[in-house]
Amino acid sequence: FMTESQDTNFRQELLRWYDKDLPIKLFYNKASAPNENYIAAVDSAVSQSNSNSWESMTSFNYKGHNLPAMNLFEEVNPKADTGAAMNYNASISHVLFNWYPAPLPHLARGPPYFAEVHIRNSDVKEAIIIETKHELGHVLFSSVEHSMDQNHSMWGSAGQYISKDERKTIRIIYSLPDLQDMSIYKED
């Protein structure tokens, strides 16, 4: 569902966090947020109660199967050794990963075990929301690459809404250990 990348110099890899590291422990770092808009943006990107969050978008009907929302993030305080932590003082929004060693020789690296999510300091509430959702998408996809589809949230920080393709991709990636869940994606 998401197979093309803007970043043509790199091979696109979409990884998933190890089961032992799920749900991803997310440290909101509320004390360092410049204002409440930053905390609200994190919550809107991950909370199941928000209709266009990464978690809520994993709940949909697929071929007659009502799929429940997945538990992808868990707020923690203090910061955990594995998971993600927010940083709100960047000049450019981006994510820095720490990776496990590659489990197979042909892989460049293993899944991430930690991600530091840097959000650009801005006075524009909409920019904070869009960039936070986008950067937390990088955390879920375990990749710094971008989609080529302008309708995707993962299209260079410009997409405000998580697309149906992105939600299916996340659902598939995080359903891999569950063969019963995976079986419904088999195309006719």
C-alpha positions in Angstrom: 0.0 0.0 0.0 3.0 2.3 0.5 5.7 1.1 -1.8 7.3 4.2 -3.3 9.6 6.7 -1.6 10.7 10.3 -2.4 14.1 9.4 -1.1 15.6 7.8 -4.3 19.1 7.6 -2.9 18.0 5.1 -0.3 16.4 1.6 -0.4 13.0 1.9 1.2 12.7 -0.2 4.3 9.6 -0.3 6.5 10.4 -2.1 9.7 8.5 -2.8 12.9 9.4 -2.6 16.5 10.1 -5.9 18.2 7.1 -7.3 20.1 8.9 -7.0 23.4 9.1 -3.2 22.7 5.4 -2.8 22.0 3.4 -0.8 22.6 6.0 1.9 21.9 6.7 3.7 25.2 6.3 7.4 24.4 7.7 10.0 26.8 5.8 13.2 26.0 8.4 15.3 27.8 5.7 17.7 28.9 8.0 19.9 31.1 10.0 21.0 28.1 7.1 21.7 25.7 7.0 25.4 24.8 3.2 25.4 25.2 0.2 23.2 25.5 -0.2 23.0 21.7 2.8 20.6 21.6 1.3 18.2 24.1 -2.1 18.3 22.4 -0.4 17.6 19.0 1.3 14.4 20.4 -2.0 13.3 21.9 -3.9 13.9 18.7 -1.3 11.9 16.8 -1.4 8.8 19.0 -4.6 8.8 21.0 -7.4 6.3 20.1 -9.9 9.0 21.0 -8.7 11.2 18.1 -10.4 10.2 14.8 -7.3 10.6 12.7 -4.5 9.3 15.0 -2.1 6.5 14.1 -3.9 4.2 16.6 -7.5 5.1 15.7 -6.8 4.8 12.0 -5.9 1.1 12.5 -9.6 0.4 13.3 -11.6 -0.2 10.1 -13.7 -2.7 8.2 -11.7 -4.8 5.7 -13.5 -7.3 3.6 -16.2 -7.8 6.2 -13.8 -7.9 9.2 -14.2 -5.2 11.8 -10.6 -4.6 12.9 -10.2 -3.0 16.4 -7.8 -0.2 17.0 -4.2 -1.4 17.7 -2.4 -0.3 20.9 0.7 1.2 19.3 1.8 3.8 21.9 1.8 4.0 25.7 2.6 7.2 27.5 5.4 6.8 30.1 7.1 9.0 32.6 10.0 9.0 33.1 11.6 8.2 29.7 12.2 4.5 29.2 15.3 2.8 27.8 13.3 1.6 24.8 10.6 3.6 23.1 10.4 7.2 21.9 10.9 10.6 23.5 9.7 14.0 22.4 12.0 17.0 22.0 10.4 20.3 21.1 13.4 22.6 20.5 14.5 21.7 16.9 15.1 24.0 14.0 13.9 21.2 11.7 11.5 18.4 12.6 13.2 15.0 12.4 13.7 11.6 14.1 16.9 10.1 15.3 16.9 6.3 15.8 19.0 3.9 17.8 18.9 0.4 16.2 19.2 -3.2 17.3 21.9 -5.1 15.3 20.7 -6.7 12.1 19.0 -10.1 12.7 20.0 -11.3 9.2 23.2 -10.7 7.2 21.4 -9.1 4.3 19.8 -6.4 6.4 21.6 -3.1 7.1 20.2 -2.9 10.7 17.6 -4.4 13.0 14.5 -2.6 14.2 14.8 0.5 16.4 14.9 0.3 20.1 14.8 4.1 20.7 13.7 7.1 18.7 14.1 10.8 19.7 11.4 12.8 18.0 12.4 16.4 17.3 9.6 18.9 16.6 10.4 22.3 15.1 9.6 25.1 17.5 6.7 27.0 15.8 4.0 29.4 16.7 1.6 27.9 14.1 -0.7 25.3 15.8 -1.5 23.5 12.5 2.2 23.1 11.7 2.9 21.6 15.1 0.1 19.1 14.6 1.1 18.1 11.1 4.8 17.8 11.9 4.2 15.8 15.1 1.9 13.4 13.3 4.4 13.0 10.5 7.4 12.4 12.8 5.5 9.9 14.9 4.7 8.2 11.6 8.4 7.8 11.1 8.6 6.2 14.5 5.9 3.6 13.5 7.4 2.9 10.1 10.9 2.7 11.6 12.1 4.7 8.7 13.2 8.3 7.9 11.9 8.0 4.3 8.8 9.7 2.8 5.9 8.7 0.7 5.6 9.9 -2.9 1.9 10.3 -2.5 0.9 13.9 -1.6 -2.2 12.5 0.1 -0.1 10.7 2.7 0.8 12.1 6.1 4.2 10.7 5.4 4.7 12.9 2.3 7.4 15.3 3.4 5.5 16.7 6.5 2.7 18.1 4.3 -0.1 15.7 4.7 -2.4 16.5 7.6 -4.5 13.4 7.5 -3.4 9.7 7.8 -4.5 8.1 4.5 -6.3 4.7 4.0 -3.1 3.4 2.4 -1.0 4.4 5.5 -3.4 2.8 7.9 -3.5 -0.4 5.9 0.3 -0.4 5.8 0.6 0.1 9.6 -2.0 -2.6 10.2 -0.1 -5.1 8.1 3.3 -4.3 9.5 2.0 -4.6 13.1 -0.1 -7.7 12.4 2.8 -9.8 11.1 3.0 -11.9 14.2 -0.7 -12.5 14.2 -1.3 -14.9 11.3 -5.1 -14.9 11.8 -5.2 -11.1 11.4 -2.7 -11.3 8.4 -4.8 -13.8 6.6 -7.5 -11.3 5.8 -5.1 -9.2 3.7 -4.6 -12.0 1.2 -5.9 -10.7 -2.1 -8.5 -12.6 -4.0 
